[in-house]
Each structure stands twice: as structure tokens, then as C-alpha cells.
Amino acid sequence: MLPLKRKSDAQPAAAPRWHTNFRNFERLPDTKVVRTAFFINTAAVAIALGAAMALGYQEYTNLNIREQIALAEAEIQANQQQNAEATRLSKQFAEQIKKFDEAANFLTIPISPLEYATILGETMPRGVVIDYLETRARSAAANTPTVYQLRGRVAGSPDQASGVASEYVDILRAQPRLSEIFGAINLNKINRDASGSFLTFEISLTVKAKK
């Protein structure tokens, strides 16, 4: 009897492939329904659009800020011009008010300059020279009274000159018209003159306050 053959021996051997696989899978086209490049391109476009929108919004915001700054600067410039004009007008007004106050004070002076000078000339002792007369009008804002001042020189030795100046103050206080107008007549200063030949003095006469 012939020996039984094995099953593996009964089947013929598989034929070898007839050619080698030379395919380059990296260069083969993408056969997917939605290609990977589509997602990459879509993401890139989305990022670019987002960046462009952010940049555009930033530029729009900067433009608004620049416009607001320009409007604010124009408003400040206009306000500065108005303020300068208002300051100029206010200064002019204050100067005019000062002139009106001076005129009003002059019209309401208790004694005229002519009468005042006449009394001083009539009461001035021998050896006294008056160099300067001044009137400081009353200021309601500063609450100061009207003050008449006179400055002069007295000849003689220091003791004699001091005595003459003090005597002159007593004469002014005793003068009826001056005592009616002035509440205080004081010798404020008495100093040796630079030349040494005189003593300089200053007398203030304060007008009485009105009731």
C-alpha cells in the first residue's frame, strides 16, 4: 500500500508576488473624505482672522482715544483763551473799581488838602521844614482808617531838635480843627539826618472813625 500523504504536502506552495511594492506613502494623495490639510488651513485662516480683528479693534480704540485727546486739547485751549480774557477783564474791572474808590474817598475826605496845608503852615514852629505830605485813604476791605502823614526836618542839636518835634506834635493836637477831625496825632519816627545837621521826623494823624 502507498503511504498516505499529509494535507500540507498535498497543497501546492503559494506563488511568490510578481512585483515589489515601491509605493511612497508620504507622497500618495490623501484619500480621506475630509483631508487633514483642510483642518490645518482652516485653523491658520481662523488664527489670521482673529489676529486681524484684534489688530483692527486695537487701532479703532486708539483712533477713538486720539480723537478724544484732540477734543480735550481743543476744549482746554478754548477754556484757556476764555480764562485769559476773563482774567484781563477782571483786572480791568478791579482797576476801575479802585479808581472809583479813590474818587469816592477823595470826595468824602474830612479836610481839604488846601485847608490841611494851611493849618500846618500856620502851626509850624521855627526851624521845622516839612518835606513830604501823604494821605492814605481808608480801606474797607483791610479795615484801616484814613491816615495823614507828614515828614520833615528839625535843625539844631539832637536834644533841641527832639524837643521842637515833640512840641510840634503838641501844637497839632491842640489845634481845634485838627482835634475835631483826627483822633490820634503821634510822633512815629525821629532820626539823625545823614548830614548830621538835622533830625528827621514822621508824624501820623489818624482820622476819627465815623459813628
C-alpha positions as CSV (number, residue, x, y, z in Angstrom):
1,M,0.0,0.0,0.0
2,L,1.1,3.5,-0.8
3,P,1.7,5.7,2.2
4,L,-0.9,8.5,2.9
5,K,0.3,11.9,2.1
6,R,-0.1,14.8,4.6
7,K,-2.5,17.6,3.9
8,S,0.3,20.1,3.9
9,D,2.1,18.1,1.4
10,A,-0.9,17.8,-0.8
11,Q,-1.3,21.7,-1.3
12,P,1.0,23.4,-3.6
13,A,3.2,26.2,-2.3
14,A,1.9,29.8,-2.6
15,A,3.3,31.5,-5.6
16,P,5.6,34.5,-4.8
17,R,4.4,38.1,-5.6
18,W,5.1,39.1,-9.1
19,H,6.4,42.6,-8.3
20,T,7.9,44.6,-5.4
21,N,5.8,47.3,-3.6
22,F,7.6,50.6,-4.4
23,R,4.8,52.9,-3.1
24,N,5.8,56.1,-1.2
25,F,3.0,56.6,1.3
26,E,4.2,60.1,2.3
27,R,3.7,61.3,-1.3
28,L,0.5,59.5,-2.0
29,P,-2.6,61.7,-2.1
30,D,-4.9,61.8,0.9
31,T,-7.9,59.7,0.1
32,K,-9.8,60.7,3.3
33,V,-13.3,62.2,2.9
34,V,-12.1,65.4,4.8
35,R,-8.5,65.9,4.3
36,T,-6.1,66.8,7.1
37,A,-4.8,69.8,5.1
38,F,-8.3,71.3,5.3
39,F,-8.2,71.4,9.1
40,I,-4.8,72.9,9.1
41,N,-5.7,75.6,6.5
42,T,-8.9,76.4,8.3
43,A,-7.1,76.8,11.6
44,A,-4.5,79.0,10.0
45,V,-7.2,81.2,8.4
46,A,-9.1,81.4,11.7
47,I,-5.9,82.5,13.6
48,A,-5.1,85.1,10.9
49,L,-8.7,86.5,11.0
50,G,-8.6,86.6,14.8
51,A,-5.3,88.5,14.8
52,A,-6.6,90.9,12.1
53,M,-9.8,91.5,14.1
54,A,-7.8,92.1,17.3
55,L,-5.4,94.5,15.5
56,G,-8.4,96.3,13.9
57,Y,-10.1,96.7,17.2
58,Q,-6.9,98.0,18.8
59,E,-6.5,100.5,16.0
60,Y,-10.1,101.5,16.3
61,T,-9.7,102.0,20.1
62,N,-6.5,104.0,19.6
63,L,-8.3,106.2,17.0
64,N,-11.1,106.9,19.4
65,I,-8.6,107.8,22.1
66,R,-6.7,110.1,19.8
67,E,-10.0,111.8,18.8
68,Q,-10.9,112.2,22.5
69,I,-7.5,113.7,23.3
70,A,-7.8,116.1,20.3
71,L,-11.2,117.2,21.5
72,A,-10.0,117.6,25.1
73,E,-7.0,119.7,24.0
74,A,-9.2,121.9,21.8
75,E,-11.6,122.4,24.7
76,I,-8.7,123.2,27.1
77,Q,-7.3,125.7,24.5
78,A,-10.7,127.3,24.2
79,N,-11.1,127.4,28.0
80,Q,-7.6,128.9,28.4
81,Q,-8.5,131.7,26.0
82,Q,-11.7,132.4,27.8
83,N,-10.0,132.3,31.1
84,A,-7.3,134.7,29.9
85,E,-9.9,137.1,28.6
86,A,-11.9,136.8,31.8
87,T,-8.8,137.5,33.8
88,R,-8.0,140.5,31.7
89,L,-11.5,141.9,32.1
90,S,-11.5,141.2,35.8
91,K,-8.2,143.0,36.2
92,Q,-9.5,146.0,34.3
93,F,-12.7,145.9,36.4
94,A,-10.6,145.8,39.6
95,E,-8.5,148.8,38.4
96,Q,-11.7,150.8,37.6
97,I,-13.2,149.9,41.0
98,K,-10.0,151.1,42.7
99,K,-10.2,154.4,40.8
100,F,-13.9,154.8,41.8
101,D,-13.0,154.0,45.4
102,E,-10.2,156.6,45.4
103,A,-12.5,159.2,43.9
104,A,-15.2,158.4,46.5
105,N,-12.7,158.6,49.3
106,F,-11.4,161.9,47.9
107,L,-14.9,163.3,47.8
108,T,-15.5,162.2,51.4
109,I,-12.2,163.4,52.9
110,P,-12.8,165.2,56.2
111,I,-10.5,168.1,55.4
112,S,-9.4,169.5,52.1
113,P,-5.7,169.5,51.1
114,L,-5.6,173.3,51.0
115,E,-7.0,173.7,54.5
116,Y,-4.7,170.9,55.8
117,A,-1.6,172.5,54.3
118,T,-2.7,176.0,55.6
119,I,-3.1,174.7,59.2
120,L,0.3,173.0,59.0
121,G,1.9,176.2,57.7
122,E,0.3,178.3,60.5
123,T,1.3,176.0,63.3
124,M,4.8,175.0,62.1
125,P,7.5,176.1,64.7
126,R,10.7,177.9,63.7
127,G,13.4,175.6,62.5
128,V,11.0,173.0,61.1
129,V,10.9,172.1,57.4
130,I,8.1,169.8,56.0
131,D,9.4,167.7,53.1
132,Y,6.6,165.3,52.4
133,L,2.8,165.0,52.9
134,E,0.8,161.8,52.2
135,T,-2.7,160.7,52.7
136,R,-3.6,157.0,53.0
137,A,-7.3,156.6,52.3
138,R,-9.5,154.4,54.3
139,S,-9.7,150.8,53.1
140,A,-13.0,149.0,53.9
141,A,-11.6,145.6,52.8
142,A,-8.5,145.9,55.1
143,N,-10.5,147.7,57.8
144,T,-7.9,150.5,58.0
145,P,-8.7,154.2,58.7
146,T,-7.7,157.2,56.8
147,V,-4.2,158.4,57.9
148,Y,-2.4,161.7,57.1
149,Q,1.3,161.6,57.3
150,L,3.9,164.3,57.3
151,R,7.7,164.1,57.2
152,G,10.1,166.8,57.9
153,R,13.4,168.0,59.4
154,V,14.3,169.9,62.5
155,A,17.5,171.9,62.7
156,G,19.6,172.1,65.9
157,S,21.3,169.8,68.3
158,P,19.7,166.4,68.9
159,D,18.2,167.5,72.2
160,Q,16.9,170.8,70.8
161,A,15.5,169.1,67.6
162,S,13.8,166.4,69.6
163,G,12.2,169.0,71.8
164,V,11.0,171.0,68.8
165,A,9.5,167.9,67.1
166,S,7.6,166.9,70.3
167,E,6.4,170.5,70.7
168,Y,5.1,170.5,67.2
169,V,3.1,167.3,67.9
170,D,1.5,169.0,71.0
171,I,0.7,172.1,68.9
172,L,-1.1,169.9,66.3
173,R,-3.0,168.1,69.0
174,A,-4.2,171.4,70.4
175,Q,-5.3,172.9,67.1
176,P,-9.2,173.0,67.2
177,R,-9.8,172.0,63.6
178,L,-7.3,169.1,63.7
179,S,-8.5,167.8,67.1
180,E,-12.0,167.8,65.6
181,I,-11.0,165.6,62.7
182,F,-8.2,163.4,63.9
183,G,-8.4,161.0,66.8
184,A,-4.7,160.4,67.2
185,I,-1.7,162.5,66.4
186,N,1.6,160.8,67.1
187,L,5.3,161.2,66.5
188,N,6.3,157.9,64.9
189,K,9.9,158.4,64.0
190,I,12.8,160.8,64.8
191,N,16.3,160.0,63.4
192,R,19.5,161.8,62.8
193,D,19.9,163.0,59.2
194,A,22.8,161.6,57.1
195,S,24.4,165.0,57.0
196,G,24.3,165.3,60.8
197,S,22.8,168.8,60.7
198,F,19.1,167.8,61.1
199,L,16.8,165.3,62.8
200,T,14.2,163.8,60.5
201,F,10.7,163.1,61.9
202,E,7.5,161.5,60.9
203,I,4.1,162.4,62.3
204,S,0.8,160.5,61.6
205,L,-2.7,161.9,62.0
206,T,-5.4,159.3,62.1
207,V,-8.9,160.3,61.2
208,K,-11.6,159.6,63.8
209,A,-13.9,156.7,63.0
210,K,-17.4,157.6,61.9
211,K,-20.2,156.7,64.3
